[in-house]
Amino acid sequence: MTASSIASTAPTNAATKRVLLASPRGYCAGVDRAVLAVEKALEVHGAPVYVRKEIVHNRHVVSSLQDKGAVFVDETDAVPEGAIVVFSAHGVSPAVRDAADRRQLKTIDATCPLVTKVHKEAVRFANGDYDILLIGHTGHEEVEGTAGEAPEHIQIVNSPDDVEGIEVRDPDKVVWLSQTTLSVDETMETVRRLKEKFPNLQNPPSDDICYATQNRQVAVKKIAPEADLVIVVGSQNSSNSVRLVEVALEYGAQASYRVDFAAEIDEAWLEGVTTVGVTSGASVPEILVQDVLTWLAERGFGKTEEVVTAQEDLLFSLPREIRRDMKAKAAEKAAAADEKG
């Protein structure tokens, strides 16, 4: 008997209800680093610490940091001259860095190292006078930052349907790069069409879609065929969270919805459901997932099976600016203690 037939014929009772919990899920190394950078900046320098844009795309995280004294601004011109500003995990363009310098801001760069890698690739290929086809979503902060490295060389390709209208100067000097949080399947379809049009299209030196995005999509692909419903915890402006909903539907889930918090789940979604898949985007703290599991357990979904498709142990060191400031602060404390001693 197939999973789908089980879902359609089994009685909906506490004995048959279950949750398939995707793993990996939640925080990636880049998000963990960025959030910790703001927390450490507040510890070292005190409030307020300014952050350009959302440090990561998650409502709960942003609200929690605001409560601790972080002030989120859209642009650097909203930061008082000489103050501290943290650049978000999504990265910024050289123009933003220049604007911060003009205001004599003390910057802490929390750009995810995997995004920085794409920036460096863009600079390298622009220096080689390549046309760069950047697969990503126009208006996303990460895409704006990458495109800003070489705007005269970069064209943004939003989807496979954009390929037909792409023109380049020399079809023998074209390379594709991508936003790090895209759907792997859709990105590769875009690449396939680009290569049909430009047979000599070069690949990036290594995968641009980050390991965490890929791992979370693989985990959802594993649970989706057995799930009547997949709940993705993540914010609306989180690209990788939105992609997880799409992947769940593409790979067999009967329904899939994104929520920021457990309270946003509609009980009507559970009608006739025996198997619920649960996962979360790469900027979501685990506490929000546990809240969803508690909410489901209270409605009879108390049996949870974790479906593990990969192990993640990657860690990124804190931005060098905050490591320097932490070291200086520790030295000050040590000197003060010596004086008292």
ABEGO torsion letter per residue (X at the ends): XBAAAAAAABBBBAAABBBBBBOBBEBBAAAAAAAAAAAAAAAAAEOBBBBBEBABBBAAAAAAAAAAGBBBBABAAABBBGBBBBBBAAEBBAAAAAAAAAAGBBBBBABBAAAAAAAAAAAAAAAAGBBBBBBEBBGBAAAAAAAAABAAABBBBABAAAAAABBBABAABBBBBBBAABBAAAAAAAAAAAAAABAABBBBABBABBAAAAAAAAAAAAAAAABABBBBBEBAABAAAAAAAAAAAAAGBABBBBBABAAABBAAAABGBABBBBBBBAABBAAAAAAAAAAAAAAGBABBBBBBABBBABBBBBBAAAAAAAAAAAAAAAAAAAAAX
